[in-house]
C-alpha cells in the first residue's frame, strides 16, 4: 500500500513539475518577446527541463557537507585557543560595551 501511494505521489509530482515547466516556458516566451530578445527564449528551451534530484542524495550530501564544515570550525577554534573575539570584548568599566568612535567624536 505504501509503495503504491509513493508511486502515485511520484507520478503526480512529475505531472505538476511538467505543467509548471510549461507555465514557466510561457512566461519566459512572453518576457523575451516583450523585451525584443527571442534568443533568451531559445536558450531557455534549449536548456530543457532541469534534472530531478533524488531527495535522499541531497540530504546525505548536505549532512556530509555540514559535518565537514563543523569539523573544520572545531579544528580552527582548537588551533587558536579560545574564541577571544567572541567572549573577551572590552567594556567601559561598567560592564557595558563601548561602541567604536564615529568620525564626529574626538
N, C-alpha and C positions, 0 to 999 in steps of 0.2 A: 504494500500500500504506500509506504513512504517513498519507494523508488518511483512509483507512478506519479506521485504528487511532485517529486523533484523534477522528473522528466517533463511534466506538464508546465511547471514553472519555467524551466529552461526554454521550452518552445515558446511560451508566452513572452518571456523576456526577449527572445530573438525577434519575434514579430514586432514588439514595441520598439526595439532597437532599430529595425529597418524602417519602420514608419517615422521615427524621429530623424533618421538619416535622410529620408525623402523630404521631410519638412525643412531640415537644415539646407539641403540642396536648393530647395525653392527660395529660401531666404538669401542664400549666397548668390543665386542667379539674379534675384531682384536687386540686391545691393550692388552687384557688379554691373548690372545693366544701368542702374541709376547713376553710378559713378563713371560710366562710359569705359569700363575696363573689363571686357569679356574674358580676357586672359586669366583673371582671378578665378572665374567660374570654371574655366578649362583646367586650371591647376587643381582645383578642388575635386573635380570629377576624376581626374587622372590619379589622384592620391587614393581614391576609393574609400570604402568603409574601413574604419580602423579595426585592427585585430582585437579580438576579445581575449582578455587575460583571465586565467583561472584564479579565482579568489584565494585558494589555499596557497598558491605560489606567491601571490602578493603578500599575504600575511607572514609567511615564513621568511621571505626576503626582508620584510620590514623588521621582523624580530631579530634577524641576524644583523642587520644594519644598526638597530638600536643597541643591541648587546655589544657590538664592536665599538660604537660611539661612547657608551658608558664606560667600557674598559679603558678607552683612550683618555677620557676625562679623569678617571680614578688614577691612572698612571701619571698623568700630568700633575695632579694635586699631590700625589705621593712624592714626586720628584722635587716639588717646590715647597715643601714644608706645609705650613698651614695656609689656608686661604686668607692671607693677610689683608688683601684689598677688600675682602667682603666683611671681615669682622672687626678689624682694628682701625676704624676710622677716627680721625682726630675730632675732638669735640671742643667746645668753647669753655670747658671747665665746669659747666653746669649740667653736663650730660646731653646737651642738645647739639646736634651737628651744626657746624657753620657752613653757610653757603659760600661758594667762591666769590671773590670780589668782582664787581662789574666794572665797566670802563669809567663810569661817572664817579665811583667812590675812590678815596685815597688809599 
